[in-house]
Amino acid sequence: MIAARRPGRGPRAARLGWVLAVATLGFAGAANVAAEPAANDPPAFFDPLATTAPGITREVGLLFDHTRSPDARLTAPSLRLQVPVSSWIQFSIEMPVILFEPSEGSTSVGAGDLLLAGQAMVWMPRAWPGEVDLGLELTLPSGSSTVLAGSTALRPFAAVGAKLGPLDVIGNLSYQWVLDGPLAYSELFQVTVAGGYRVGWIAPFAELALLKAVRGPEDLRPQVSVLPGVEFFLPWNLSLSIGVQLTLGPARFFDQRVLSLLKWQF
């Protein structure tokens, strides 16, 4: 979905963004109080593409997102660094590059918005392999591009996972406030469910997502999408997830998304 850029609030929004970043640290400290020690090790889940998996890991990821809509194509490769600071909490930083190709007009390239995230493990059951994480994502303007960039947004989320033998089941619940930028004053609610079945060095998976714009866009109808994919487990702690997200029903924020994640865990 391509929207016209609204006038930003400049330094005020930037200051608010950094205040929210500090709030991420406070949230993580509160989550530690709720965390419950467990004798068993945390379970390791497969890597979905539209769903956030629970788990505290040290990794570098190369992500690719190619989105097609009726009036444009958007390609966004990005690099993400994720580092745990304790056994129960991690922080990550992600920086994309945006290639925007409208159906009418010239192609433009520029830096995307910076994504900061904190994720904390708050509960791990003793009776069965599972994990519950809470997290906070903060989007900040990079300041070097106007190619669908310049947004300030806040997205708290919950990630729940359970292992049923070789089957992984993962669920997410999130709510995003867009505070400034092209889609300023928008609010988005999203719930996703993913399931993956590992067989040797591959794990076929499928994801189902419901995205509902609460306010902001003209079309407030919920969008349902499905994402079939597969993850390949490679040598040297590498893995590659590839999938295609397709919309179902008349409400469409996009037509098709091709997603991939190449991850190195170290």
C-alpha positions, 0 to 999 in steps of 0.5 A: 500500500502506497500512501502520500507523505504527510508533513512530519513533526521533525525534531519533536518526533525524533525526541519522542522516538528516543524517549520510547527507546529508553522505555524499551530498556525499562520494559525489559527490566520489568520482564525479568521480574516476571521471568520464571527460572527453569531447569531445562534449556530453552527450545529452539524453533524454526525461523518463520518470515512474517512471524517473530519466533521466541528465543534469545540468540546471537545472530546476524541476518540478511533479509529480503522483502519484495512486495508487489501492489497494483501501483508499485513494486517495493524491494527492501534488502536489510541487515540485522544484528541481534545480540543477547545481553543476558540469558533472558533478553536480547536487542537487535538493530536492522537497517534496510535499503529501499528500491521503489518502482512505481507503475508511473514515474521514475525508480528511486533508491534510498535508506529505509528507517532504522528498526530497534527491538528488544525481546525478553523471555518472560516464561518457560514451562517446565512440563513441556518445551515452550517459551513466551516472550514479550518485545518492543519494536521502535522504528526511527527515521534514518534521516538520509532518505525520503523513499517511503521513509521518515516514520516513527512507530512503536510496536509492542508484541508477544511471541509464544512457541511450543514444540510438539515433537518435530512440529513447531507452533508459533503465534504472535500478537502485536499492535503498532502506533505510527507516530510520524511519517507517510502513514502518521496517526495509523494504528495496526493490529496483527495476529499471526500463527505459524507451524513448521515440521522439521525433517532432517535438514529442511523444515517446511512451514506455513504461516497465517496472518490477520492484519487489521488497520484500526485507523489511518488508511481508507480501507479498514477491512482486515486482510488475511494472508497465507505464507508457505515456505521452507527453511534449509539448515546449512553447515556452519550454523547457517540457515535459509528461510524462503517463502511467498506471502499471498493475500486472501479475500478482497482486502489487499494492502499488497498482492504478493510478497517474496521473503527470505532470511539468511541467518548465521548464528554465532 
